Amino acid sequence: MLNFFRTILIILLVIYGLKFVARYVLPYVLTRAVKKAQQRAQQNQNGYNSSSEEVPVGETVIDTSSLKGKNPKKNDDLGEYVDYEEVDS
């Protein structure tokens, strides 16, 4: 009988512990995560705007910084392209 009451007490403590975490701790953690995401988005936006301001209006710029370090593969060995058409019979 003592084990039954002990089990019920543990279950109640777990339920109330989860309620406490959900009510007080979880909103704090979520607000911090949202603030960090907003700061990162703001920094990315500022970086994008500053690089686009350096280019004169009407100029075309190709950003090759993303291609550095990557080795573009040549697709010479893919073969010949053949265009097929369906024939109704």
Sequence and secondary structure as in RCSB ss.txt:
>XXXX:A:sequence
MLNFFRTILIILLVIYGLKFVARYVLPYVLTRAVKKAQQRAQQNQNGYNSSSEEVPVGETVIDTSSLKGKNPKKN
DDLGEYVDYEEVDS
>XXXX:A:secstr
 HHHHHHHHHHHHHHHHHHHIIIIIHHHHHHHHHHHHHHHHHHHHHHHHHHHHTS TT      GGGTT      
GGG           
